[in-house]
Amino acid sequence: MQAAGEPPNPQPSLSGDHRIQDGDFVVLKREDVFKAVQVQRRKKVTFEKQWFYLDNVIGHSYGSTFEVTSGGNLQLKKKTEAPTAETKEAGTDNRNIIDDGKSQKLTQDDIKALKDKGIKGEEIVQQLIENSTTFRDKTEFAQDKYIKKKKKKYEAIITILKPSTRILSIMYYAREPGKINHMRYDTLAQMLTLGNIRAGNKMLVMETCSGLVLGAVMERMGGFGSIIQLYPGDGPVRAATACFGFPKSFLSGLYEFPLNKVDSLLNGTFSAEMLSSEPKDRSLVEENNGAFEEKQASEQANEDCRAGAPDGSHPEEQDKMEISPDPQYKESKERGNRKDYIQEKQRRQEEQRKRRVEAAALLSERNADGLIVASRFHPTPLLLSLLDFVAPSRPFVVYCQYKEPLLECYTKLRERGGVINLRLSETWLRNYQVLPDRSHPKLLMSGGGGYLLSGFTVVLDNLRADPILKSNTSMLDSHEMEQPTAKKQKCTESSLPCNS
């Protein structure tokens, strides 16, 4: 948070932050379904069996509601007043209503014809209500349920939302929970709280949740501080992080470091050459192999064309062959484009290498302000290795979908020492429906959102290394040993008369 007297910190993207711009990442919402997309002109977007273009949303504020019209265009929807209770005619109960499929006068062909004419979904719903013979006999609750069901089917109402941690976590948990290791949004909120994520921190993040946890930490820190992401494999996966649409200023404090180089960093055998040799050689090999294969393919294609062409070719075909550009010119142009691509790739790899060297320097300081682990791997070896980079009196949080790996990790940490306030927890979530005279827990609820192991780091007992502290410790031990001896003698002397 920012104090009242301090001037606001300038951010390059906050000038039109409340307006949707071309190239922004947004979240589409329809009922309880979400989807993250990037706003691009004349790009077809498919969402809930509807396709449309996002050209008309540019310039509007976040939270605006649009309706899909004919041709895939979005039209801004104005707020309409709900009908008052006086205009509604409702029955007392539904006992006389028979669901025989004959209560609706409009057929599917009639509804399709209305759609083809370009009639809006709101008008179609109104005609369905007017042509229903049993609508006025239903109770008020049944009428609301009927209208809600028909609006969901025929009205294509899209709301444009600004991406946030809560919205994206709900979206991933509902659509693709396996990509985030079945981490529920309330569990992610607990991780951010227990990890004490705030601006100015130096955080370590090891996650395999498509970058959702990383994006949540970046959003909480607000572009201030540094984040070191430890990743397995060839590179980090940041699909969910890209959906946040962070400005470039947020990425300046983001570093990455391969997980397979952590042991060498702990042992002191890490060097910058371990990150510099492979990418360049690999790109050169790819360039040479690609050029050779491309030349072979072009030669083979030319031979096939010559073999397939008959002797008496038509004049039109000969003119086309003469007009076609020189294959050597085309080949040299493609080779030049590929060479530029390879050079750009090498430049990016060199930048990545420099950033990883900087990340190694930050890790070598071993003064991180916190550690977040949320991966599909076993948490025990990860946590025991990464805790050495965390400063004392700092929090750490480990997420796992199952309880048993965290129980083993809990036992290993107790044996190792150097941690306090260990806590293994599971959050419990239940959604409620809040409506007049109908507030109750929902029938369906989540079975589990994963488990969290949290605690704080402390300094390990390394007194043996310091001779001064060792001498003081020996004096304290000798003093403590004298007290039980004196008490024992006193007890023995006092008990002699009793025995005699």
N, C-alpha and C positions, 0 to 999 in steps of 0.2 A: 504494500500500500504506500501511498505517497502522502507526505505531510502537507498540511494546509498552506504553510508558508513557502514551500519549495516550488520552483517553476516546473511546469510539465516537461518531461523528457521528450525530445522530438523523436518521432518514428517516421520513416519515409512513407509508410503506407496508411497512416491514420488520417490523411486529409479527406479522402472519400471513403472512409472505412464503413460508414453506414449505408453507402450506395453500392449496388452491384455493378461491377465493371467487367469488361471483356477480359477473359483469362482467369477470373477468380474461381476458386473452388467453392461450391455451394452444396447444400443438402436439400434434396427434394422430399417433401412430406405429403403423404396422402393417407388420411386416417392415422393409423399407427405404423405405417410402413415408411422407411427412410431409404434414400439412395444418394450417395455422394457422386457428383459429376463436376466437370469443369465447363464454365460458360465459354462457348465458342460460337461465332456466327455461322449460320447455315450448317450446323452440325445436328444431325438427327439423333434424338435421345429417346430411348424406349424405357418406359416406367409403368409398371402395373398394366400391361397389355395396351398401353397407349403410346403413340409416338408423336413427338412435337419438336419444335425448335425453340431455343432459348434466346432468340434475338430480342424479343420484346421485353425481357426482364432487365435488360441493361439500362441503368439509370434509375431504377426503382430501389426503394429501401428494402433491407432485409425484413422478412416477416410478411411481405406482400403475398396476397393470394390471387392466383390466376385460374382461369378456366380454359380448357382446351377446346378450341373451335375447329371449324372445318379447315382443312389444309395444314393442320399441325401448328397453327398459330396460337399463341397464348394471349388472352385478353384479361386485363385487370378486372377483378370481380369486386363490385361494390357491396358493402355490408347492407343486408336487407333485414328489416325488422321482422321478428318472429310473430306469428299470429297470436293474438291475445286469447285468453281463456273464454271470453264471451263469444267469439266467433266459432269456436269448436263445438261440434255436436258429437257426443260420445255416449255409448251405451253403458249399462250398469255391469254387465258381465258378458262372457263369450260362450255361454252354454248353448245358444241356439245357432252358432256359426258352424257350418259344415264345410270342411276343406275338400270340395269335390272338383276343384279346378275350373269351375264355370262362373266364378264370381267376377272375373275380369273380362270385360267386353272387348278390349283391344287384343289383337293377336300379335304374334311375333312379326308377321309381315307388316302390320300397321306400324309397329314400333320401329322396324327397320326403315320403313318409308319416311317416318318422321326424322330419323337420323340423317337420311340421305338429303332431305330438304334443308338441313343445317339448323334444325331447331335445337335449342339449348337443352341440356339435361334437366334444368330446373323446370322448364315447361313440359317436358316429357313426364316428369314425376307428377306434376299437377294434373295432367291428363289421365295418368294412371289412377290417381285418387278419385277423379270425377267419374271415371268409368268403372269403378269398383262398386259392386252392389252391397258389399258387406263392410265397407270402411266405416260408415256412420254407426253401425251396430257394435263396433269394437269399443273396448274401454280406452281411456285416454292413454294409458301406458302402452297398449297394443297398437294404437295409432302411431305413437312416437316411434315404436320399434319398426313398424311397417315403413314409415317415411325414411327412417335412417337406413334401412336395408335397401330401398329403391334408390336413394341418393348415392349410396356407395356403388351401386351397379351402373347407374346412368349418368351421374354427374362426375365429370373428370376435373376435380378441384385440386390444384397443386399449390402448395405453400413453399416459398423459397426461404430457407433458414441459413444462418451463418454457422459454419462448422464450429463445434466445441467438443470438449472431452466427453461431456455427458451424451450429446447427440450421437457422436460417432461410436461410442461404446455401446449404446443401445442398438444402433444400427448393426454393428458387427455381431453382437450377441444374438440378435434375432435372425440375421440372414446367414452368417458364416461363423458360428461359434468355435468351430475347430481351428480357425486361423488365429484366434486369440487365446487358445488353450482353455476355452470355456470360462473365461474370466468375466464375471458379471460386473455391471457398472458400479454397484455399491462396493464391491470388493476393490475395484480400482480407486475409488474415492478413499477407502480406508488405507490403501497403500500410500497415496499422496499425503495423507494426514500423518500416518505413523513414520513416514520417511522425512518429515519436516521439510518438504520441498518449498523453497522460497527463493526470491530473487537474490542474486549474489552468491549462491552456493556453488560448490564444486562437486558435482554428482557423478557417480559411477552407475551406469545402467547396463544390465545384461538381460536382454529379452528376446524372445522368439514369438512375439505377438503381432507380427506384421508392422511394427513400429507404432502401435497404439500407445503403449506405455511411454515410449520415448516422446511422442507428441504431447501426451498429457503432462510430462515433466517440463517440456519446453514451454507449454502454455502457462503453467504455474509459475515458472521462473521469469517469463515476460521478456526474454532476450538479454537478461543480465546474469552474468556468471558463466560457468563453463560446464559442459556435459561431455563425458567420455563414454562412448558406447563400445562395449566389447561384443564382438560378433563371431559366430562360428562360420566356417566355410570360406567361400571366396570373397564375400562382401555382405554388408548389412542389408536387410530387407526393410524398406521404409514406405510401403504402399499406403498404410494408414497415416503416416506422418505427412505425406504429400497432400492428403485430403484436408489437412488443417489450413493449408495455404499461407504458411508463415512467410514473412518478408525476408529479404536477404540478411538483414541485420540479426535475425535470430540464428541464422546458420553460421555466423562468424564464431560463435562460442561452442559449436558442436564439433567434436572430434570423434575419431573412430580408431579402434585398435583390434587386431586379430586376437582371438582367444588362444590360438595355438602358440603365441609368442609370450604368453604371460609367465610361464615357467622360466624361460630364459631371462625375463626381466626381473623375476624374483631372485634368481641365482646370480645375477650380475654378468651374465654372458651375452646379453642382448647388444646388438650393434646396428647402426643404420644400414649397413650393407646387406643385412638379412631381408630388408624390404625393397632394395633398389635393383637387384640383379634380374629377378624373374620377369617383371612386366615388359622391359625393353626387349629382351631376347625373344619373348613370346610374340610380341607384335611384329618384330622383324621376320620371324619364321612364318607368321601368318601372311605377311605381305608377300614374301617370296613364293610361298606355296599357292597363295591366291592368284598371283600373276601368272604362274606356270599353269595352273589348272584352267584359268580363264583363256590363255593362249591355246591350250590343247582343245578346249571346247569350241573356240571359234574356228580353229582349223578343221575340226571334225565336222562342224556345221557346214563349212564351205564345201568340203568334200561330198557331204550328203546332197547338197544342192546341185552340185555338178553332176553327180551320178543320177539324180532323179530327173534332171531336165532332159527332154527329148532333143533329137538333132534338129528337127524342123519346128523350132519355136515360133510362136505367133509374133508379129511385129509389135503388138502392144506390150507383150511380156519383155521383148528386147528393149523397148523404150523405158520400161519401168526399171529394168536392170541397169540401164545407162544412167538414169536419173538418180538412182540410189547412191548415197554418199560412199566415200572411200572407206573400206573396212579398216584400213590401217589408221585413218584419222579418228574413226570412232573408237578403235581400240586404245589409241594414245590418249583420247579424251577421258575414257573411262578409267584408264590407268592413272591419269592425273587426278581425277576426283578421288580415286581410292587412296592415292598418295597423300592428298590433303586430309582425308579421313584418318589415315594412320597417324599422320603428324598431330592432328588434333587429339587423337586417342592417347598418344604418347605424352602430350602436354598435360592432359587430364590425369594420367597415371602419375606423372611427376609431381603434380600438385597434391594428389592423394598421398604419395609417399612422404612429402614434406609434412602434411598434416598428421600422418601417423607417427613421424619422428617427434613432432611437437606433443602428441598424445603420450608417447613413451616418456618424454621429459616430465610431463605433468604427473603421470603415474609414479615415476621414480621419486617424486617428492613425498609420497605416502601421507598426504594430508587431506584426503577427500572428506567432504562434509556429510556424506551419506552413500548408501549402496542400495540399489533396487535390483532384485533378481526375479525374473518371471520368464522361465524357459521350459521347454519340453524335456530338457535333460535332468538328470538326477541332481538335486540342489546341493548335496553334501560336498563333493569335490569343488564345485564352483564357489561356494561360500567360503570354504576353508582357504582357498587360494586368494580370493579377492578381498577378504577381510584385512590382509596385510597392507593394503593400500589405503585403508580408512584410518583417519586420525582418531585418537581416544575421545570418549564422550560423544560419539556420533551415532545416529540411528542406522539401522539396516532392516530391510524388509525382504522376505522371500515368499514368493507365491508358488503354489503347486495345486494342481487340480485334485490330487489325492492326498490323504492324510498320512499314509505310511512313510513316504519318503521324508516328510518333514519331521516325523517322530524320530527317525534315524538321525536326521540332521540335528535335532534337539539334543539327542544323547551325545553325539560327537562334540558338539559345542560345550556341553557341560564337562566332558572329559578334558577338552583342550584348555578351557579357561579363556580369560580375556574378554568375556561378555557378561552382562548382567541384565536383569529384568527380561529374561526370555519368556515369550508368550506365544502360544499356539492358539489361534482363534479361527472361528468360522462365522461369517455374517449371515443373518437370517432375514429374508426379505419377503414381504407379503404386500400385494397391491390391493387397494380398496376402491370400490366404486362409491363415489360421493354424489348423490342425487337427492332431490327432495323426497322424503319418505321411502327411499330405496338405497340407503347407504349400508353397505355390507362388504365383507371380503370377497374378492373375486374367486370364482370356483377353481380356476387354474392358477397355479403358482410355481415358481422355480424350485426345483428339487435341491439345487446346491450351486453355489458360485465359487467354489474353491476354498482353499485354506491359506492362512497367512502365519508365518513365523517372524516375529519381530523381536528386537532387543537393542541394546546399546553396547558399544565397544568400550573397554577400559584397558589400562596399561597392564601388560603381562608382568609376572614376577621375574624380573631380570636383575635382581639384587646381587647375584653372584658375580656379575661382570664388574661392579664398582666396589673396590676394596674399602672405601670409607663407609658406604652403606652396609657392607658386609660386616665390618667391625661393630657398627652400631647395632646391627641385627643380632650379632653374637652376644653383646652386652644385654640386650633385651631378653634374649633367650635364657641367658644364665640367671637373670633376675626373676624371670618367670619360673625357672626350675627350682629356685630356692624357696619360693612361697609354698608350694605343696609339701616340700620336705618339712618345713617348720610346722605346718598345720598337722602333719602326720605325727610328728614327735609329740606335739601338745596333746593330741588325741590319745596317744599311747600312754603318756604319763597320767592323764586324768582317768584312764580306764584301768590302771593298775589296782587301786584300792577296791574297785568293784569286783575284779577277778579274785582278789585275795579274800 
